Amino acid sequence: MHPLATWKSVLLLCALNYGGAWAADAGLDEVDGPNVRVIRHADGSRTRFTRTPDNTVLTKKKYSPNGVMSMVTIYRMDKLGNPLSCKIYDGDQNLLFKVAYGYRKQDGQLVEERMFDARVKRMDPKTGREMPVQRICYLIDGNGNRSAPIIINLKWADENQINAFQKRFGVKSTMYEKNPFTEDNR
């Protein structure tokens, strides 16, 4: 085999093996399809959602107005398409946070998000269990409507650091508001 052909084959295999979340984003401007949604924001930034055909993994990539990837969130989904967990990376592929989602057994409503710092494990000295840096809780009313998020920050001591979190992530919650793949949100 020709050395150049071997090099290309190895590169292709590495790219395929490395995983879809970090694959080249030449398709940033690709049109929406059954497994891709691109949301363009007023400031010129974009969010690109891609899902696996079996809907078990949803990847959300945020891009600055000049096209630089700033954040990647990879959600693991249940058979109904609800997030079970996610990992949040910065634009340089550094794992920042891990999130676990909790649902009510009787109706499957989201009631809690627990965010853990992936860089520093914070252990509860009483239980020996890892402690989240943030909890987001929701109340469900008698009609099945979810309340606004109740945010409990366990990491930060002052308002400036809480505001820095909201500025970094743009929202108070890691959960996306609307499923970008439902028909009414196209």
N, C-alpha and C positions, 0 to 999 in steps of 0.2 A: 504494500500500500504506500502511496506517496506520503512523505512526511507532513505536508500541508493538510492533506485529507485526514490524517490521523489526528492532527492538532484540532481541526474543526470538530471531529467526532468526539474527542475528549471534552472539548468546551461545551458542546451541545449536551452531552451526558451530565456534565457537572451542573449546567443550568437547570436541566430537568430534575436532577436529584436534589438540588438546593432548596426547592420549594417555590410554590407559586406566589407566596406573599412578597418575596423579594425579587421576583423576576423583573427583567427590564420593563420599564413603563413606556415603551414606544407607543402603546395604545391608549395613552392618557386621554386623547381626544376622541377615542372610538365612540361610536354611537351606542345608545342604550340597546340592550338585547335581553334575552331571557335570563342571563346570568350576570349582567353588568348594568349598573346605573351610575351616571355621572351627574352630580349636582353642582351647578355653577352658582357661586355666591356673589352678592353685589360688589364686594371688594375685589373681585377678580380671582379669588382663591377657588379651589375646587375640592370636592370630596368624591372619591370613586369607590363604589361598593362593588365587590365581585363575590359571587357565591359558587360553591361547588354544585354540580348538577344534582347531587342527592340532598342538597340544602343542609349539610352537616357542618360546613365551615363558611363563615361570612367574613370577608376581609374589607376593612374600611381604611382607605389611604387619604390623608389630607395633604393638599399641596398649597403652597403660597401662591400669590398672584403671578410670580415669575416662574412657576412650575417646579419649584424645589419641594420635594417630599418632606413634610415636617413631622408627620406622625403616622404610625400604622397600628391598627387595632385588629386583632384576629379573634373572632368569636367562635366558640364551639357550640353547636346548636343541638337541641333535642329533636325528636322525630316530628314535633309540631312546629319547628322553626323558632323556638324560644331560646335565647342565649342561656347556656349553663355556666359558661366561664368565658373570660377573655384575657388576652395579654396585650399590654400597651407598650409600644416601642417608640423611641424617638426616630427622627429621620436618619440617624446614623446606625440603626439596627441595635441600639442598646435597649435591653428590656428594662422598663421603668416600673410597671405595676402589673399585678395579677388581680383579677376581679372574679368573684363568685356571686352568682345570682340565686336568690331564694324565692320559691313560689309557694302559695297556699295549696295544700293538698286537695281541698274540696272543690276548687274551681280553677286552679292553675294561674291565679293572678300574681303578678310580680309584687312582692312585699319587701324585699331587701336586696341591697347590693353591698358587698363587702370588698373594699379595695385594700390590697396588701402591697407594701413597698417591696419590689423585687431585688433592690440593691442592699437593703438592710433589714434583716429579720428582727422584728420586735416581739419578744417573748413575754408572755404574762408570767411573772414570777410565782403567782399563786397556782396556776394550772399547768404551766409549762407549754401552753399552746401559743401558736403564732397569733399576734393581735393585728387587726386591720388598722390602717392609718385613717380610714374614713369608712363610715357606714351611712348608707342612704336608705331610709325606711319610708314606706308608704302605708297609709291607712286606706282601707277599702270601705266605702259606705254601703248602706243597705241596697242601693241600686247597682252595686258592682263597679262603681266609678272609683278610680285610683286618685288619691289626694296628691297635692303638690309634694315634692320630695322634702323629707325631714332629714337634714344633713347633720351628721355628727362627725366633726373632725377630731381625731384623736392624736394627730401628729403635731399640728401647728399651735403655737402659743399665742400668736397675735394676729390681728386683722390683716396686716400687710401680707403675711404668708398665705392666708386663706384667699385673699384677692389675687395673689400671684398664681395660685392653683387655677382659679376660675379664668384668669387671663390666658394661662397656658393651654387649658383644655377648651375654653370658649363656652363651657356650660357647667352646670353644677353636678350633672349626672353623666355617667359613662354610657348609659342606655340610650339608644337612638329613639327619637320620639315616634317616628312612623316607619314601618317596614317599607323600605324603598322598592320592594318587589311585589307589593299588593297592587291590584288593578286600580284602586282609587287613588294611589299615590304616584302614578306614572307621569 
